[in-house]
Amino acid sequence: MKRILALSLLMIALSFTTVQSAVAGDGAEVLFKQTLEEAQQGNVGAQNRVAWMYAEGMGVSQNDDEAEKWYQAAIDQGDTDALYSLGKWMIEHHCDREGMDFYQRAAAKGHSMAQAQLAYYSIYGCWGTAKDYGKAMRLSQMAALEGNTRAQTNIGILYDNGYGVSEDGKKALDWFLRAAEKGNPDAQFYLGWKYERGENVEKDPAQAVEWYTKSAALGDADAAYNLALLYEDGNGVSRDIDQTIKWYTRSAKQGKASARFNLGNLYSEEDGAHKDYEKALYWFQQAEEKDHIGAINNLGWMYDNGYGVPADEKKAFEYFLKAANSEEPYAMGNVGYMYANGEGIKRDDEEAVRWYRRAKEARNRNAINNLGFMYEKGRRVQKDKEMAVALYREAAEMGNSTAQRNLGVC
């Protein structure tokens, strides 16, 4: 299984729990002032905390220059945590080369998280780093000896995919389990995936639910999405649409386009208990921001029918055409239909036939039926009853009820 993981945020062991607890209350500004005083006196841990607080705007106005200044002050005292943190901060601010330099320096000084992240980049070729599986394994093994769960997960990925080593699913499973039991959300996701599909382990959807739940609770959007699918299908757990919506929503808010799309579908089901066209519109629009072509087609459907918005055939056609140009099968059929009927665009049977044919190639049964109608009536094609019957039969065999009726009268 190949999956590009989201990079984990590091809260280095510099008493950030104290910082976050204060931020949750009213003492953030007071804590910042106290920490700044300690930093000014040369306390390395305080310098790191002040840098982080400036970077995050915690207890003080966000200030990148001050963040970099205080990270550098800690680095000047030989602090490897600051090297790593400044590297991470640089990469987040698109200063890839500079960030990688700081990571390399931290890794050379034995910083396990820097080693693990560099290994990760070497697996996938991220941030300008060339893929180098041997380097990834060496760095991961060094960091794994220090108990770094990111590194342990990296080793699992390398064995799972046969990257630079002989593919060995059981070794991969062992490394994922080590990291998962220590709370690594990526490793927990991998275990959920393997139990769901029965890869190198007996298939066990209930175990998949357990591991996905742990991973999702720690912020993994893919785990939340897969967990929602299991609740929706009643696979490994009792079917529960409320739980489905909960986990889709969590994943969607983290930016996963498929979760946003599926929420739109749930809220737009005409016979669904959770039908809410305004929410459906919102989530389809959110998925559109991620260029999800299914959501773009469905926005056309909503404007065409006036669901959650005033009916607008012209706007519906624009959405359908946008999705159709990205090869969305239903959208291609919808564009053909609107050309054939002059909805939202001037009637054009030649364009209708062209789009129906493209949709037919994509196995759109409605479009196949409609193409049969064009042949039956001779609209921009030579009238051909045999071709019409063949197309109706093809669509009928795919479950199109209109085609089944057309066969009875054609």
C-alpha positions, 0 to 999 in steps of 0.5 A, spaced: 500 500 500 502 506 498 500 512 502 503 519 502 503 521 509 501 528 512 507 530 516 506 530 524 507 536 528 512 536 533 511 539 540 518 538 542 519 536 550 520 543 552 514 544 557 509 546 551 504 542 555 505 548 560 504 553 554 498 550 552 494 549 558 496 557 560 493 559 553 487 555 554 486 559 560 487 567 561 494 566 563 497 566 556 500 573 556 503 573 563 506 566 561 509 569 555 512 575 559 515 570 564 518 565 559 521 571 555 525 574 561 528 567 562 529 567 555 533 573 555 537 570 561 540 565 556 535 559 558 535 555 552 528 551 553 525 558 554 528 561 548 525 555 544 518 556 548 518 564 546 520 562 539 514 557 538 510 562 542 512 568 537 511 563 531 504 561 533 502 568 536 500 565 543 500 570 548 503 575 544 502 578 537 505 573 531 512 575 529 516 571 524 522 575 525 522 574 532 520 567 532 527 566 528 531 570 532 529 566 538 530 559 535 537 562 532 539 564 540 538 557 542 541 554 536 547 558 538 547 555 545 548 548 541 541 546 542 539 541 537 531 541 538 531 549 536 535 546 529 530 541 528 524 546 530 527 552 525 528 547 520 521 545 520 518 552 521 523 554 514 519 549 510 512 551 513 514 558 510 517 555 503 524 556 505 525 549 503 533 549 502 534 553 508 529 548 512 533 542 509 539 545 512 537 545 519 534 538 518 541 536 516 545 539 522 540 537 527 540 529 524 548 530 524 547 531 531 543 525 533 536 529 533 531 523 532 526 527 529 530 530 524 533 523 522 526 521 521 523 526 517 529 526 513 528 519 512 521 520 510 523 525 505 528 520 502 522 515 501 517 520 497 522 525 494 519 531 498 521 538 499 527 537 493 530 531 496 531 525 491 528 519 493 534 514 496 531 508 500 538 506 503 538 513 506 531 512 508 533 506 512 539 508 515 536 514 518 530 511 520 534 505 524 538 510 527 532 514 530 528 508 531 533 506 536 531 512 540 524 510 540 522 515 535 515 512 532 515 516 526 522 512 524 519 506 526 513 507 521 518 509 516 521 502 516 514 499 516 513 503 509 519 501 506 518 493 508 511 494 506 512 497 499 519 493 498 523 500 497 530 498 497 529 492 501 525 485 499 518 486 500 516 483 507 509 485 509 509 481 516 516 485 518 512 491 516 506 489 520 511 488 526 514 495 525 507 499 524 504 495 531 510 498 535 509 505 533 502 504 533 502 502 540 506 508 542 501 512 539 503 514 532 497 516 528 500 514 521 502 507 524 495 506 527 492 508 520 496 503 516 494 497 521 487 499 520 488 499 513 491 492 513 486 489 518 480 492 513 483 488 507 486 482 510 493 484 508 499 480 512 493 479 517 487 475 518 481 480 515 478 483 521 474 489 520 472 490 528 480 491 529 480 496 523 475 500 526 479 500 533 485 502 529 482 507 525 478 510 531 485 511 535 488 514 529 482 519 527 482 521 534 489 523 534 488 528 527 489 523 521 484 525 516 484 519 512 483 514 518 477 519 520 474 518 512 475 510 512 472 510 519 466 513 516 466 509 510 465 503 515 460 506 519 456 507 513 457 500 510 456 497 517 462 493 516 466 491 523 461 496 527 453 497 527 451 501 521 450 508 524 449 514 520 450 519 525 457 516 527 458 516 519 457 524 519 461 525 525 467 522 522 466 525 515 465 532 518 472 531 522 475 529 515 472 534 511 474 539 516 481 537 515 481 538 508 479 531 505 475 532 498 472 525 498 469 526 505 466 533 503 463 530 497 460 524 501 457 529 506 454 533 500 451 526 498 448 524 505 445 531 506 442 531 499 439 524 499 432 525 497 429 519 502 435 520 507 433 522 514 438 527 514 436 531 508 438 538 508 440 541 501 443 547 504 448 543 508 449 539 501 450 545 497 455 547 503 459 541 502 459 540 495 462 547 494 467 545 499 469 539 495 469 544 489 475 548 492 479 541 492 477 540 484 473 534 486 469 533 479 464 529 482 462 535 487 462 540 481 457 535 477 453 535 483 453 542 484 450 542 477 445 538 479 443 542 485 442 548 480 438 544 475 433 542 480 433 548 485 435 544 491 438 549 496 439 554 491 434 558 486 434 554 480 438 556 474 439 552 468 445 556 465 449 555 472 447 548 472 450 547 465 456 551 466 458 546 472 456 540 468 461 542 462 466 544 467 466 537 470 465 533 463 471 537 461 475 533 466 471 526 464 466 525 469 461 520 466 455 523 469 457 530 467 458 528 460 451 525 460 448 531 463 451 536 458 449 531 452 442 532 455 442 539 456 444 540 449 439 535 446 433 539 450 436 546 450 436 547 457 441 552 460 444 552 452 442 553 445 439 546 443 444 543 439 443 535 437 450 535 434 453 537 441 448 532 444 450 526 440 458 528 441 457 528 449 452 522 449 458 518 445 463 520 450 459 518 456 457 512 453 465 510 453 465 512 460 459 507 461 454 512 463 447 508 462 443 514 462 447 517 456 447 510 453 439 510 453 439 517 451 443 516 445 439 510 443 433 515 443 437 520 438 438 514 433 431 512 434 428 519 432 434 521 427 437 527 431 443 529 427 445 521 426 442 517 421 435 514 423 437 507 425 432 503 429 437 497 430 442 501 433 437 504 437 434 497 440 442 495 441 443 501 445 437 501 449 438 494 451 445 495 453 443 501 458 437 496 460 442 491 462 446 496 466 439 497 470 436 503 466 429 503 467 427 508 462 431 504 457 427 497 459 421 501 457 423 503 451 425 496 449 418 495 449 415 500 445 421 501 440 
